Structure formats: structure tokens, C-alpha cells
């Protein structure tokens, strides 16, 4: 078992990058032969978990998903590509970005389908939260996403406080 210090050594974003591909089959579609939104949400969750797990090297659970839009329909027979990476680590949680593309390989075209930001929490075998190594953004794009993730977290925290106060 690796020592705790080594487990918390900061890691570059590139080590968390994950990609997943799914072909849309009839069982994944609605009566219009378009991918079910819930199936895409499931795939986004899995793709996000891959990046979170790869970065933290721990079991992870989904804590939240931010806004999700479906930009274009995805049809039966098309290939869905999901790309994910850790944007920022806070302590036991991390924000992961997932971008989804559809490829029509017959027409050699691809379109952006959706993007999502998910929050994952690292846990141990007992289900307790565990610290996550910091992420090192290296590229200009990674640094922008790192800063944006901090702003999104502040918004999420403010909203949680607003909901808590509304219950009182």
C-alpha cells in the first residue's frame, strides 16, 4: 500500500484525462431514434468518474452535477465520444469537466452535444471522505478551467447557504 504522502503528491491535469466511446443502439433511444437524455447523463457520470478516479486513485462518488444542456440530437448508429478531466481539487472533492461529441463516421462529421461539470468526492472503503492530491494545470486552457472551477464552487456554496437559510 503506498504511503499517504505519495498519495497526496500533486498531479497534472493530463494524468486525469479520460475518453470513453459509446455507439448508440436502439435500446439507448426513444421512439424518435434519438439518444435518451437519461442515458447520456449516465455516460457523462461514468466519464466524469473515470477522470476523478484516475486523479485521486480512490473510490469516488458523485456529489453534484451542474447545469446540463442537450445541444443536438444523437441518432441510433452514431458514435458518442465523452472526454473528461479534473478541473480543480478542493480537499476531498474535485470538479470534473466532461465534454460530449457525436461522430457520424459515415459522413465524417462531429458535433458538440453537451458539456457538464460534476463534483466527485473521494472516499475510502468505509465510505469516509479522504483527501485528494491537488491538480496542476499546465496549459492556458487548463489554467482557465481551474480558475473557472473556483468561481463555480463559490456559486454552488452560496446557493447551498441560500437554501439552508430558506429552510430555517
N, C-alpha and C positions, 0 to 999 in steps of 0.2 A: 504494500500500500504506500503510495507516495506521501511524503511529509506535507503538512499543511502549508508551510512556507512556499514550497514549489507549486502547490495547487493554486496559490494566490498570486503567482507571478503574472504581471500584466501581459496580455496577448494582443497582437494586431488584429484589426477587423478581418483581414484576409483569411485568418485561420478559422473564422466562423462561417465564411461564405458557403452556402449550400444551394444546390439546384435539384429540383425534382421535376419529373415529366409524367404526365398522365394523358392517355388517349381517352377521349370522351366516347363512351359506349352507350347504347340505348338505355341501359339501366341507370345511367347518370343523368338522363334528360327528362324534360317534361313532355307534354303532348305536342309541343311545337318543335320537338327535336333540338331544344336548346338546353344547355347545361343547367341543372338545378342550382340555384343560389346557395342552398344549404350544403351541397356537395363541394362547391368552390370554397365556401367558408371552412369546411373540414380540411380540404387540401391546404389552404392558407395556414391553418392552425398547425398542421403537420410540418409544413415547410419552415414555419417560424420556430417550432420546437427543435427541428434539426439544427438550426443555427445556434439556438440557445444552449442546447446540449453540447454541441461541438465546442462552443466557447467555454462554458462552465465546467464541462466534464463531470456533470452531476445530473441527477434526475431533475426534470423541470416540470412545472405545472403552469397552465395558462391562467393569468390573473385578470387580464383585461384585453379587449381589442378596441381600438379607436374606430372612428368613422370608416365605413366601407361603402364604396360605390361600385356598381357594375356598369362599366362604360360601353361595352359592346357585347352582343350575344356570342356565345360559343356553341357551335353546332356539333352534332354527333359526327364522329370521324376526325375531328380536328385534334391537334396536339396542344395541350396546355403546359406551359413552362412556368415554374414558380422559382424565383430566385430570392434568397433571403440572406441577411447578415445582421449581426448585432450592431446597433447604432450607438448605444451607450449603456454603461453599467452604473447602478446606483449603490447598492450594498449587497442585498440578497436578490435584487430584481434587476432585470435588464430589458431594454426596449429593443425589439427586433423589427426591422422593416422587411416586408415581403412585397415583391412586385410580380405581377402575373401577366403573362403574354399568351396569346393564342397564335399558333402557327398553322397555316393552311399549307402543308408541304406540297400539295399538288400545284397550287398557284404560286408557291414560293413567296408568300406574304406573311407578315406577322403584325399583330395589333396589340396595343396595351389594353388589357381587360380590367385590371384593378390594382390598387395598392393599399396596403394596410400596415398599421403599426400595432404590434402586440406587446404586452408586458408579460414576461415569464418570471417565475420565482424558482430559484434553485432550492431543492430540498434533499434531506438525507433519507435513509431507509425508514426512519421513524416518522417522517413527514414534517420534521422541523426545518425551518429556514436555515440555509448555510450561506456564508459569504461567497461572492463571485469575484474572480480576478477582474481588475479594471481592463477596459478595452483601449487600444492605442489606435486612434485614427491617423492614417498616413497620407492619404490623398486629399486634395482640395474637397472633393465630393464627400468623403468620409468625415472630414472636419466639419463641413456644413451640416451633415446629418447628425453629428454628435451634438452640435450647438442647438439645432432644432429640437432634438430629443429632450434637452434640458428645459426648453420653453414649453414643450407639450406636457412634460411632467408637472411643471408648475401649474398649468391649466387644469390638469387632472386632480391635483391636490386641492386647488381652490374649489373645484366643483364638488369634491368629496366633503370638504368643510361646509359648503353651502347646503348640501343635502343633509349633513349631520345637524346643522343648525335648524333646518326646516322641520326635522323630526322632534325637536325639543319644544 
